[in-house]
């Protein structure tokens, strides 16, 4: 009978503990759902690309989304430069290309596709920057727009510095300089070979008559046998 008064207090403590656990579980579920929702759409691009000055480079991209497309999705692709809110350098809907990239930007993408390639021709030193692709499309819930968050960092390398580090490439302004050097190295050996042949011929010319004269003297002094 002495234990009965303590039972309600224990039940209250257990109920409070269960309530706290239930609340924590609800908060965790809500946070997980919010995080998952943020991952339902996005744009994928390579983090870093390296290009050579004067050459071309391709920046691939792809995008995904959870919404149902409208009958006319009106998909469009745009590109920003330097930072997330940077200046636009390309807009597919307006056929806009930044003056700096005139005749050097090509978008290889077809309406309705979720991936494509952005090509930059004749790379310049000041093309080195971060590039962000942006997607807009019409859904049953209205127009949706989003873009890559990290973007693609493009590094430009001077081709000249690369060739200077390659010992096998001739850096002389005269393209025949290497050939002239090779010919200069081969001529002395050819001259030496001609001189050696001349000396051998001269010795043969001198030795053959001498041996002939010795054989003639030997033949003349040999004893004549009687028949």
Secondary structure, 3 states (H helix, E strand, C coil): CCCHHHHHHHHHHHHHHHHHHHHHHHHHHHHHHHHHHHCCCEEEECCEEEEECCCCEEEEEEEECCCCECCCCCCEEEEEECCCCCCEEEECCCCEECHHHCCCEEEECCCCCCEEEEEECCCCHHHCEEEEEEEEEEECCEEEEEECCCCEEEEEECHHHHHHCCCCCCCCCCCCHHHHHHHHHHHHHHHHHHHHHHHHHHHHHHHHHHHHHHHHHHHHHCCCCCC
